Amino acid sequence: MKSPVVVAGVGMVPFAKPGASAAYYEMGAEAARRALADADLDYGKVQQAYAGYVYGDSTCGQRALYPVGMTGIPVVNVNNNCSTGSTALFLARQAVESGAADCVMALGFEQMQPGALGSYYNDRPTPFESFDRVCEDLVGQPEVPLAIRYFGGAGMAHMDKYGTRAETFAKIRAKASRHAVNNPVALFRKEVSVAEVMESPALIGPMTRLMACPPTCGAAAAIICSETFAKQHGLDARVTIVAQSMTTDTPSTFDARNMMQLVGSDMARAAADQVYEAAGVGPEEVDVVELHDCFATNELLTYEALRLAPDGGGEKMVEDGDNTYGGRVVTNPSGGLLSKGHPLGATGLAQCTELVQQLRGQAEARQVEGARLALQHNLGLGGACVVTMYQAA
């Protein structure tokens, strides 16, 4: 990173169940307006926009942003599976850091359908062919929806290697629900107990229905600018991106013949290591984390991938309460994907919104006391992982 890049404004709409939300372009436009209002900035000052979504036709980004303003700026549509929102953020940050633009909007939105994720283009080869072959060998059960099979299989692999108990994953889900109670934009705000999680319908291996994130509709946005631009326009420059990395799969994803690697633990660790090195800090210095808990199993894997816990130490981190308030690092104070919801294109920017509010001291009942350093992890199978380090002035 050449110099810090400012996150001057963030905004998101309350997440909703499929069928209960506004149309994608209405949610996108509203999130964009909220980010602009938070920054106290006119859309005419934005020089580029990156709009992320997974399910939708080309140029949905323009459809969402035209109601905000038709200023003729470049609008780039981004699709990178579940890491789409943070990929839009990555591109926005790059544009500002490189000097290509002084002020850029990153926007993410998704209008989803009920049920498990699936492919809409069945007349051509799937990008998951190589992943499916390994998953079939290691897990089988091809009748189980793709994401459940992958992340359930990864949980089973962790259990086999380290003796992790299914109840530990349930404790992660229960923790997410406790955090979401205080988040007014979360989809699920009801607290659930460990027993309720364990007793919900089984999906595969240790995974129950309550350990899986729900299909969700929503939108979120961020205004990214240079420090000079922020100063010139009197913008809030308290929160900066001090390091960011985006990685994709390496041969170990397939060669390791392990479901934990297949769902991205190696590329997550590589991204995190690059970020720690660039920021000049270690994981022990991080105060608050928003990580990609699409399934409770993946949250535990990610503790270890991000070096918040040693390999095999994720269960102890949960048992010691080091993943919540009063512990070493608060993970997913928003309630995470498990409770806040997971509108694919919006998730990365919803994570950004939560962490910026935390670092400004604006998270109200969710506030992590004294938070100055925040880490974001957003993962997409297929694959891509974006890790971002934010710092408060």
Backbone hydrogen bonds in HBPLUS format (Angstrom, degrees):
<---DONOR---> <-ACCEPTOR-->    atom                        ^
c    i                          cat <-CA-CA->   ^        H-A-AA   ^      H-
h    n   atom  resd res      DA  || num        DHA   H-A  angle D-A-AA Bond
n    s   type  num  typ     dist DA aas  dist angle  dist       angle   num
A0005-VAL N   A0241-ILE O   3.46 MM 236  5.26 165.2  2.48 133.3 136.7     1
A0241-ILE N   A0005-VAL O   2.72 MM 236  5.26 159.2  1.77 155.6 161.9     2
A0006-VAL N   A0225-CYS O   2.87 MM 219  5.27 143.0  2.01 169.8 171.4     3
A0225-CYS N   A0006-VAL O   2.97 MM 219  5.27 162.0  2.01 146.4 152.0     4
A0007-VAL N   A0239-VAL O   3.01 MM 232  5.79 171.0  2.01 150.8 151.9     5
A0008-ALA N   A0223-ILE O   2.86 MM 215  5.49 134.8  2.07 152.8 162.9     6
A0223-ILE N   A0009-GLY O   2.76 MM 214  4.90 156.9  1.81 143.9 146.2     7
A0011-GLY N   A0221-ALA O   3.02 MM 210  5.36 146.2  2.14 150.8 147.8     8
A0221-ALA N   A0011-GLY O   2.77 MM 210  5.36 150.0  1.85 162.1 166.9     9
A0013-VAL N   A0219-ALA O   3.09 MM 206  5.81 157.6  2.14 155.1 156.9    10
A0015-PHE N   A0185-VAL O   3.07 MM 170  5.94 171.0  2.07 147.4 144.8    11
A0016-ALA N   A0217-CYS O   3.00 MM 201  5.28 162.0  2.04 149.0 154.4    12
A0217-CYS N   A0016-ALA O   2.84 MM 201  5.28 164.7  1.86 159.0 162.0    13
A0020-ALA N   A0017-LYS O   2.93 MM   3  5.43 159.7  1.97 139.4 142.0    14
A0026-GLU N   A0023-ALA O   3.00 MM   3  5.33 126.3  2.29 106.8 121.0    15
A0027-MET N   A0023-ALA O   3.02 MM   4  6.36 163.7  2.04 162.4 167.3    16
A0028-GLY N   A0024-TYR O   2.85 MM   4  6.01 163.5  1.88 151.2 156.5    17
A0029-ALA N   A0025-TYR O   2.98 MM   4  5.97 160.3  2.02 136.6 142.1    18
A0030-GLU N   A0026-GLU O   3.02 MM   4  6.15 158.9  2.06 145.4 151.3    19
A0031-ALA N   A0027-MET O   2.94 MM   4  6.17 159.8  1.99 153.4 158.5    20
A0032-ALA N   A0028-GLY O   2.99 MM   4  6.19 159.9  2.03 149.0 154.7    21
A0033-ARG N   A0029-ALA O   2.94 MM   4  6.19 158.3  1.98 147.6 153.5    22
A0034-ARG N   A0030-GLU O   2.93 MM   4  6.16 153.9  2.00 146.3 153.6    23
A0035-ALA N   A0031-ALA O   2.98 MM   4  6.24 153.8  2.05 149.1 155.7    24
A0036-LEU N   A0032-ALA O   2.99 MM   4  6.24 159.9  2.03 151.3 156.9    25
A0037-ALA N   A0033-ARG O   2.85 MM   4  6.05 156.5  1.90 147.9 154.7    26
A0038-ASP N   A0034-ARG O   2.89 MM   4  6.03 153.7  1.96 142.7 150.1    27
A0039-ALA N   A0035-ALA O   3.01 MM   4  6.24 145.7  2.13 141.5 150.4    28
A0040-ASP N   A0036-LEU O   2.84 MM   4  5.87 115.3  2.26 134.1 151.7    29
A0041-LEU N   A0036-LEU O   3.01 MM   5  5.25 164.4  2.04 145.4 150.5    30
A0040-ASP N   A0037-ALA O   3.05 MM   3  4.73 139.3  2.22  91.1 103.4    31
A0045-LYS N   A0042-ASP O   2.95 MM   3  5.77 168.3  1.96 125.0 128.9    32
A0046-VAL N   A0043-TYR O   2.97 MM   3  5.38 156.9  2.03 114.1 121.3    33
A0047-GLN N   A0103-CYS O   2.87 MM  56  5.72 165.9  1.89 151.3 155.2    34
A0105-MET N   A0048-GLN O   3.01 MM  57  6.41 162.6  2.04 147.1 150.7    35
A0049-ALA N   A0074-PRO O   3.00 MM  25  6.34 141.4  2.15 153.8 164.5    36
A0076-VAL N   A0049-ALA O   2.88 MM  27  6.31 164.1  1.90 157.4 159.5    37
A0050-TYR N   A0105-MET O   2.89 MM  55  6.34 155.7  1.95 158.2 165.9    38
A0107-LEU N   A0050-TYR O   2.83 MM  57  6.10 169.1  1.84 165.1 165.4    39
A0051-ALA N   A0076-VAL O   2.83 MM  25  6.09 159.0  1.88 154.8 162.1    40
A0078-VAL N   A0051-ALA O   2.78 MM  27  5.80 159.7  1.82 147.5 148.4    41
A0052-GLY N   A0107-LEU O   2.70 MM  55  6.08 163.0  1.73 150.1 154.9    42
A0109-PHE N   A0052-GLY O   3.02 MM  57  6.45 155.7  2.08 167.3 171.6    43
A0053-TYR N   A0078-VAL O   3.10 MM  25  6.47 155.6  2.16 176.0 174.4    44
A0063-ARG N   A0059-THR O   3.30 MM   4  6.67 158.5  2.35 143.2 148.8    45
A0064-ALA N   A0060-CYS O   2.95 MM   4  6.25 146.4  2.07 147.9 156.1    46
A0065-LEU N   A0061-GLY O   2.97 MM   4  6.16 150.5  2.06 146.6 155.0    47
A0066-TYR N   A0062-GLN O   2.82 MM   4  5.69 155.8  1.88 156.7 159.1    48
A0068-VAL N   A0065-LEU O   2.85 MM   3  5.17 136.6  2.04 109.2 122.5    49
A0069-GLY N   A0065-LEU O   3.06 MM   4  6.45 148.3  2.17 152.9 162.8    50
A0083-SER N   A0080-ASN O   3.27 MM   3  5.63 142.8  2.41 136.5 132.5    51
A0084-THR N   A0081-ASN O   3.00 MM   3  5.52 144.9  2.13 130.0 129.3    52
A0087-THR N   A0083-SER O   2.92 MM   4  6.06 137.3  2.10 146.1 159.2    53
A0087-THR N   A0084-THR O   3.10 MM   3  4.98 123.8  2.43  92.1 107.3    54
A0088-ALA N   A0084-THR O   2.97 MM   4  6.31 152.4  2.05 153.1 159.5    55
A0089-LEU N   A0085-GLY O   3.10 MM   4  6.42 149.9  2.20 137.7 146.3    56
A0090-PHE N   A0086-SER O   2.79 MM   4  5.97 150.9  1.87 139.3 147.4    57
A0091-LEU N   A0087-THR O   2.97 MM   4  6.23 157.6  2.02 149.3 153.9    58
A0092-ALA N   A0088-ALA O   2.97 MM   4  6.18 154.7  2.03 144.6 152.0    59
A0093-ARG N   A0089-LEU O   2.84 MM   4  6.05 163.8  1.87 153.8 158.1    60
A0094-GLN N   A0090-PHE O   2.97 MM   4  6.17 157.7  2.02 144.7 151.0    61
A0095-ALA N   A0091-LEU O   2.97 MM   4  6.16 157.8  2.02 146.3 151.9    62
A0096-VAL N   A0092-ALA O   3.14 MM   4  6.43 156.7  2.20 149.8 155.0    63
A0097-GLU N   A0093-ARG O   2.85 MM   4  6.00 172.9  1.85 158.7 161.2    64
A0098-SER N   A0094-GLN O   2.90 MM   4  5.87 156.8  1.95 149.5 154.9    65
A0100-ALA N   A0095-ALA O   3.01 MM   5  5.15 119.7  2.38 155.1 166.5    66
A0101-ALA N   A0095-ALA O   3.18 MM   6  5.65 140.4  2.34 133.4 128.9    67
A0099-GLY N   A0096-VAL O   3.06 MM   3  5.23 146.3  2.18 103.2 113.5    68
A0226-SER N   A0102-ASP O   3.07 MM 124  5.55 144.3  2.20 150.1 152.8    69
A0104-VAL N   A0224-ILE O   2.78 MM 120  5.23 167.3  1.80 161.0 165.6    70
A0224-ILE N   A0104-VAL O   2.81 MM 120  5.23 172.8  1.81 170.8 169.7    71
A0106-ALA N   A0222-ALA O   2.95 MM 116  5.30 166.1  1.97 156.3 160.8    72
A0222-ALA N   A0106-ALA O   2.85 MM 116  5.30 150.0  1.94 151.8 159.9    73
A0108-GLY N   A0220-ALA O   2.90 MM 112  5.49 157.5  1.95 172.1 172.7    74
A0220-ALA N   A0108-GLY O   2.92 MM 112  5.49 154.5  1.99 153.3 159.6    75
A0110-GLU N   A0218-GLY O   2.98 MM 108  5.70 144.2  2.11 163.7 169.6    76
A0218-GLY N   A0110-GLU O   3.09 MM 108  5.70 153.3  2.17 150.1 157.6    77
A0129-GLU N   A0126-THR O   3.39 MM   3  5.78 153.8  2.47 119.6 117.4    78
A0132-ASP N   A0128-PHE O   2.69 MM   4  5.79 166.1  1.71 166.1 169.7    79
A0133-ARG N   A0129-GLU O   3.10 MM   4  6.34 151.4  2.18 147.1 153.7    80
A0134-VAL N   A0130-SER O   3.42 MM   4  6.68 162.2  2.45 144.7 147.7    81
A0135-CYS N   A0131-PHE O   2.91 MM   4  6.14 166.4  1.93 156.5 161.1    82
A0136-GLU N   A0132-ASP O   2.79 MM   4  5.86 154.9  1.85 147.3 153.8    83
A0137-ASP N   A0133-ARG O   3.16 MM   4  6.38 153.4  2.23 140.9 147.4    84
A0138-LEU N   A0134-VAL O   2.95 MM   4  6.18 157.1  2.00 153.2 159.6    85
A0139-VAL N   A0135-CYS O   2.72 MM   4  5.43 160.3  1.76 149.5 155.0    86
A0140-GLY N   A0135-CYS O   3.14 MM   5  6.49 154.1  2.21 137.0 143.4    87
A0144-VAL N   A0141-GLN O   3.02 MM   3  5.80 166.4  2.04 124.3 128.3    88
A0149-ARG N   A0145-PRO O   3.00 MM   4  6.18 161.9  2.03 161.6 167.5    89
A0150-TYR N   A0146-LEU O   2.96 MM   4  6.20 161.7  1.99 158.3 163.5    90
A0151-PHE N   A0147-ALA O   3.00 MM   4  6.12 173.3  2.00 155.8 155.6    91
A0152-GLY N   A0148-ILE O   2.81 MM   4  5.52 147.1  1.92 138.0 148.4    92
A0153-GLY N   A0149-ARG O   2.93 MM   4  5.73 149.4  2.03 131.2 140.2    93
A0154-ALA N   A0150-TYR O   2.94 MM   4  6.26 143.8  2.08 140.2 150.6    94
A0155-GLY N   A0151-PHE O   3.05 MM   4  6.23 150.4  2.14 135.8 143.0    95
A0156-MET N   A0152-GLY O   2.98 MM   4  6.32 154.2  2.05 146.9 154.1    96
A0157-ALA N   A0153-GLY O   2.92 MM   4  6.18 149.3  2.02 143.1 151.7    97
A0158-HIS N   A0154-ALA O   3.04 MM   4  6.34 151.9  2.12 145.7 152.3    98
A0159-MET N   A0155-GLY O   2.99 MM   4  6.27 156.1  2.04 147.6 154.4    99
A0160-ASP N   A0156-MET O   2.86 MM   4  6.09 158.1  1.91 150.0 155.8   100
A0161-LYS N   A0157-ALA O   3.02 MM   4  6.18 154.0  2.08 144.0 150.6   101
A0162-TYR N   A0158-HIS O   2.88 MM   4  5.83 164.9  1.90 152.0 156.3   102
A0163-GLY N   A0159-MET O   2.80 MM   4  4.67 137.6  1.98 128.7 133.9   103
A0168-THR N   A0165-ARG O   3.03 MM   3  5.50 144.7  2.15 109.1 118.5   104
A0169-PHE N   A0166-ALA O   3.09 MM   3  5.51 125.5  2.40 107.4 119.4   105
A0170-ALA N   A0166-ALA O   3.28 MM   4  6.69 152.6  2.36 144.5 152.4   106
A0171-LYS N   A0167-GLU O   2.90 MM   4  6.23 142.9  2.04 144.2 154.2   107
A0172-ILE N   A0168-THR O   3.15 MM   4  6.51 145.6  2.28 142.2 150.7   108
A0173-ARG N   A0169-PHE O   3.12 MM   4  6.50 155.4  2.18 146.7 152.8   109
A0174-ALA N   A0170-ALA O   2.92 MM   4  6.19 158.7  1.97 149.1 155.0   110
A0175-LYS N   A0171-LYS O   2.94 MM   4  6.09 153.8  2.01 142.4 149.5   111
A0176-ALA N   A0172-ILE O   3.04 MM   4  6.34 154.2  2.11 146.1 152.6   112
A0177-SER N   A0173-ARG O   3.14 MM   4  6.48 153.6  2.21 148.0 154.4   113
A0178-ARG N   A0174-ALA O   3.08 MM   4  6.43 150.7  2.17 146.9 154.7   114
A0179-HIS N   A0175-LYS O   3.09 MM   4  6.40 155.5  2.16 152.4 158.4   115
A0180-ALA N   A0176-ALA O   2.99 MM   4  6.22 157.4  2.04 149.0 155.4   116
A0181-VAL N   A0177-SER O   3.26 MM   4  6.40 135.1  2.47 142.2 150.7   117
A0182-ASN N   A0179-HIS O   3.24 MM   3  6.09 155.3  2.31 120.1 124.4   118
A0183-ASN N   A0180-ALA O   2.91 MM   3  4.97 169.2  1.92 116.1 117.0   119
A0186-ALA N   A0183-ASN O   3.20 MM   3  5.52 170.6  2.21 116.8 119.1   120
A0187-LEU N   A0340-LYS O   3.02 MM 153  4.98 152.3  2.10 104.7 113.5   121
A0188-PHE N   A0339-SER O   2.86 MM 151  4.97 172.6  1.86 161.5 159.8   122
A0197-VAL N   A0193-SER O   3.06 MM   4  6.38 154.1  2.13 148.4 155.1   123
A0198-MET N   A0194-VAL O   2.97 MM   4  6.22 164.3  1.99 153.6 157.6   124
A0199-GLU N   A0195-ALA O   2.91 MM   4  6.04 145.6  2.03 146.1 155.5   125
A0200-SER N   A0197-VAL O   3.32 MM   3  5.42 157.1  2.37 101.9 108.6   126
A0209-ARG N   A0201-PRO O   2.78 MM   8  5.52 146.2  1.90 154.1 165.5   127
A0203-LEU N   A0207-MET O   2.81 MM   4  5.56 169.5  1.82 154.6 151.0   128
A0207-MET N   A0204-ILE O   2.82 MM   3  5.37 142.9  1.95 152.4 148.2   129
A0211-MET N   A0208-THR O   2.92 MM   3  5.37 154.3  1.98 113.4 121.9   130
A0212-ALA N   A0209-ARG O   3.11 MM   3  5.55 163.7  2.14 116.4 119.2   131
A0296-ALA N   A0211-MET O   2.90 MM  85  5.12 152.9  1.97 143.8 151.3   132
A0213-CYS N   A0294-CYS O   2.92 MM  81  5.27 150.2  2.01 167.7 157.9   133
A0230-ALA N   A0226-SER O   2.99 MM   4  6.25 164.0  2.02 151.5 156.0   134
A0231-LYS N   A0227-GLU O   2.98 MM   4  6.18 157.0  2.04 146.1 151.9   135
A0232-GLN N   A0228-THR O   2.92 MM   4  6.14 162.8  1.95 153.2 158.0   136
A0233-HIS N   A0229-PHE O   3.02 MM   4  6.17 147.4  2.12 150.1 157.8   137
A0235-LEU N   A0230-ALA O   2.80 MM   5  4.68 157.3  1.86 142.0 144.8   138
A0234-GLY N   A0231-LYS O   3.36 MM   3  5.13 165.1  2.38  99.4 103.7   139
A0393-ALA N   A0238-ARG O   2.71 MM 155  4.95 143.2  1.84 144.0 155.3   140
A0240-THR N   A0391-GLN O   3.04 MM 151  5.48 162.8  2.07 153.2 157.9   141
A0391-GLN N   A0240-THR O   2.91 MM 151  5.48 151.9  1.99 151.6 159.7   142
A0242-VAL N   A0389-MET O   2.95 MM 147  5.80 145.1  2.07 147.5 158.1   143
A0389-MET N   A0243-ALA O   2.81 MM 146  5.16 170.6  1.82 157.8 155.7   144
A0245-SER N   A0387-VAL O   2.92 MM 142  5.46 157.4  1.97 157.8 164.6   145
A0387-VAL N   A0245-SER O   2.93 MM 142  5.46 161.5  1.97 159.3 165.4   146
A0247-THR N   A0385-CYS O   2.86 MM 138  5.31 157.1  1.92 152.5 159.3   147
A0385-CYS N   A0247-THR O   2.89 MM 138  5.31 149.9  1.99 153.0 156.4   148
A0253-THR N   A0250-THR O   2.97 MM   3  5.85 158.5  2.01 130.8 135.4   149
A0254-PHE N   A0251-PRO O   3.12 MM   3  5.85 137.6  2.30 118.4 125.6   150
A0255-ASP N   A0251-PRO O   2.84 MM   4  5.88 173.9  1.84 161.2 160.2   151
A0256-ALA N   A0252-SER O   3.09 MM   4  5.17 161.5  2.13 126.5 129.5   152
A0257-ARG N   A0254-PHE O   3.24 MM   3  5.77 150.7  2.33 111.1 118.8   153
A0261-GLN N   A0258-ASN O   3.16 MM   3  5.60 124.3  2.48 108.5 120.5   154
A0262-LEU N   A0258-ASN O   3.06 MM   4  6.34 153.5  2.13 146.9 155.2   155
A0263-VAL N   A0259-MET O   3.12 MM   4  6.26 141.9  2.27 142.9 149.0   156
A0265-SER N   A0260-MET O   3.19 MM   5  5.86 157.8  2.24 148.8 149.3   157
A0264-GLY N   A0261-GLN O   3.02 MM   3  5.20 162.3  2.05 110.4 112.6   158
A0268-ALA N   A0264-GLY O   2.97 MM   4  6.04 149.9  2.06 150.1 158.6   159
A0269-ARG N   A0265-SER O   3.02 MM   4  6.16 158.0  2.07 142.2 147.9   160
A0270-ALA N   A0266-ASP O   2.95 MM   4  6.17 159.1  2.00 148.9 154.9   161
A0271-ALA N   A0267-MET O   3.06 MM   4  6.16 159.3  2.11 139.0 144.2   162
A0272-ALA N   A0268-ALA O   2.93 MM   4  6.14 163.7  1.96 151.3 156.2   163
A0273-ASP N   A0269-ARG O   2.86 MM   4  6.01 163.9  1.88 152.8 157.1   164
A0274-GLN N   A0270-ALA O   3.07 MM   4  6.26 157.9  2.13 145.9 151.6   165
A0275-VAL N   A0271-ALA O   3.05 MM   4  6.29 152.4  2.12 146.6 154.2   166
A0276-TYR N   A0272-ALA O   2.88 MM   4  6.16 165.8  1.90 159.7 162.8   167
A0277-GLU N   A0273-ASP O   3.04 MM   4  6.17 163.7  2.06 148.3 152.8   168
A0278-ALA N   A0274-GLN O   2.97 MM   4  6.11 161.5  2.01 144.6 150.1   169
A0279-ALA N   A0275-VAL O   2.86 MM   4  5.96 158.4  1.91 153.7 159.4   170
A0280-GLY N   A0276-TYR O   2.87 MM   4  5.82 127.7  2.14 137.9 151.1   171
A0281-VAL N   A0276-TYR O   3.21 MM   5  5.34 147.1  2.33 143.3 149.3   172
A0285-GLU N   A0282-GLY O   3.00 MM   3  5.63 164.6  2.02 120.5 125.5   173
A0286-VAL N   A0283-PRO O   3.24 MM   3  5.51 163.1  2.27 109.5 114.5   174
A0287-ASP N   A0373-LEU O   2.92 MM  86  5.52 160.5  1.96 144.3 150.6   175
A0330-VAL N   A0287-ASP O   3.36 MM  43  6.66 153.7  2.43 149.5 142.0   176
A0375-LEU N   A0288-VAL O   3.01 MM  87  6.50 156.2  2.06 153.3 160.8   177
A0289-VAL N   A0330-VAL O   2.91 MM  41  6.25 160.6  1.95 161.6 162.2   178
A0332-ASN N   A0289-VAL O   2.65 MM  43  5.95 161.8  1.69 160.0 166.7   179
A0290-GLU N   A0375-LEU O   3.00 MM  85  6.48 156.1  2.05 159.3 167.1   180
A0377-HIS N   A0290-GLU O   2.92 MM  87  6.35 155.5  1.98 156.5 159.6   181
A0293-ASP N   A0291-LEU O   2.98 MM   2  5.96 121.4  2.34 113.8  98.0   182
A0298-ASN N   A0295-PHE O   2.91 MM   3  5.34 125.0  2.21 107.0 120.6   183
A0299-GLU N   A0295-PHE O   3.32 MM   4  6.82 143.0  2.47 148.1 158.4   184
A0301-LEU N   A0297-THR O   3.17 MM   4  6.51 163.5  2.20 149.5 154.1   185
A0302-THR N   A0298-ASN O   2.89 MM   4  5.95 150.3  1.98 142.8 150.8   186
A0303-TYR N   A0299-GLU O   3.03 MM   4  6.38 141.0  2.18 147.7 157.2   187
A0305-ALA N   A0301-LEU O   3.00 MM   4  6.30 154.8  2.06 144.3 152.4   188
A0306-LEU N   A0302-THR O   2.88 MM   4  5.85 159.2  1.93 149.7 153.1   189
A0308-LEU N   A0303-TYR O   2.82 MM   5  5.06 141.3  1.97 167.5 168.1   190
A0309-ALA N   A0303-TYR O   3.20 MM   6  5.59 134.5  2.42 125.2 121.4   191
A0307-ARG N   A0304-GLU O   3.07 MM   3  4.85 156.6  2.12 100.5 107.1   192
A0313-GLY N   A0310-PRO O   2.71 MM   3  4.93 157.2  1.76 135.5 136.3   193
A0317-MET N   A0313-GLY O   3.11 MM   4  6.37 153.5  2.19 148.3 155.8   194
A0318-VAL N   A0314-GLY O   3.12 MM   4  6.47 151.4  2.21 147.5 154.3   195
A0319-GLU N   A0315-GLU O   2.89 MM   4  6.18 168.0  1.90 156.0 159.2   196
A0320-ASP N   A0316-LYS O   2.83 MM   4  5.91 153.1  1.90 150.5 156.7   197
A0322-ASP N   A0317-MET O   3.00 MM   5  5.23 145.1  2.12 161.0 163.8   198
A0321-GLY N   A0318-VAL O   3.05 MM   3  5.20 155.2  2.11 105.9 113.8   199
A0329-VAL N   A0322-ASP O   3.14 MM   7  6.03 167.3  2.16 138.6 142.6   200
A0331-THR N   A0323-ASN O   3.09 MM   8  5.33 169.6  2.10 121.7 121.4   201
A0327-GLY N   A0324-THR O   2.91 MM   3  5.47 155.6  1.97 140.1 143.2   202
A0335-GLY N   A0332-ASN O   3.01 MM   3  5.44 163.8  2.04 115.6 120.8   203
A0339-SER N   A0335-GLY O   3.17 MM   4  4.97 145.4  2.29 131.5 135.4   204
A0340-LYS N   A0336-GLY O   2.65 MM   4  5.35 141.4  1.80 152.5 165.5   205
A0341-GLY N   A0337-LEU O   3.16 MM   4  4.54 136.3  2.36 101.1 112.6   206
A0346-ALA N   A0343-PRO O   2.71 MM   3  5.45 141.1  1.86 132.3 144.4   207
A0347-THR N   A0343-PRO O   3.11 MM   4  5.85 135.8  2.31 149.2 156.3   208
A0349-LEU N   A0346-ALA O   3.08 MM   3  5.55 123.6  2.41 111.3 125.2   209
A0350-ALA N   A0346-ALA O   2.89 MM   4  6.07 140.8  2.04 154.2 166.1   210
A0350-ALA N   A0347-THR O   3.11 MM   3  5.00 125.5  2.42  94.7 109.3   211
A0351-GLN N   A0347-THR O   2.92 MM   4  6.22 154.2  1.99 155.6 162.1   212
A0352-CYS N   A0348-GLY O   3.13 MM   4  6.35 152.0  2.21 132.9 140.5   213
A0353-THR N   A0349-LEU O   2.95 MM   4  6.08 154.2  2.02 135.8 142.4   214
A0354-GLU N   A0350-ALA O   3.04 MM   4  6.31 162.6  2.07 149.5 152.8   215
A0355-LEU N   A0351-GLN O   3.06 MM   4  6.32 165.1  2.08 154.1 157.6   216
A0356-VAL N   A0352-CYS O   2.94 MM   4  6.11 159.7  1.98 155.3 160.8   217
A0357-GLN N   A0353-THR O   3.06 MM   4  6.24 162.7  2.09 150.4 155.1   218
A0358-GLN N   A0354-GLU O   2.93 MM   4  6.20 150.7  2.02 144.6 153.5   219
A0359-LEU N   A0355-LEU O   2.94 MM   4  6.15 162.4  1.97 150.4 153.9   220
A0360-ARG N   A0356-VAL O   2.98 MM   4  6.16 137.0  2.17 143.5 154.9   221
A0362-GLN N   A0357-GLN O   2.77 MM   5  4.87 160.0  1.81 158.4 155.6   222
A0361-GLY N   A0358-GLN O   3.08 MM   3  5.13 148.1  2.18  99.5 109.4   223
A0366-ARG N   A0363-ALA O   2.94 MM   3  5.25 151.8  2.02 140.5 135.2   224
A0367-GLN N   A0364-GLU O   3.00 MM   3  5.35 166.9  2.01 118.7 122.5   225
A0371-ALA N   A0368-VAL O   3.23 MM   3  5.69 150.8  2.32 142.5 136.3   226
A0392-ALA N   A0372-ARG O   2.86 MM  20  4.91 156.0  1.92 143.8 147.0   227
A0374-ALA N   A0390-TYR O   2.98 MM  16  5.08 167.9  1.99 140.7 144.3   228
A0390-TYR N   A0374-ALA O   2.83 MM  16  5.08 167.9  1.84 151.7 155.9   229
A0376-GLN N   A0388-THR O   2.83 MM  12  5.03 155.2  1.89 151.7 158.0   230
A0388-THR N   A0376-GLN O   2.94 MM  12  5.03 152.8  2.01 136.4 144.8   231
A0378-ASN N   A0386-VAL O   3.03 MM   8  5.38 154.6  2.09 151.5 159.3   232
A0386-VAL N   A0378-ASN O   2.94 MM   8  5.38 165.0  1.96 156.5 160.9   233
A0380-GLY N   A0384-ALA O   2.73 MM   4  5.11 156.0  1.78 169.0 168.5   234
A0384-ALA N   A0380-GLY O   2.77 MM   4  5.11 150.6  1.85 148.3 151.5   235
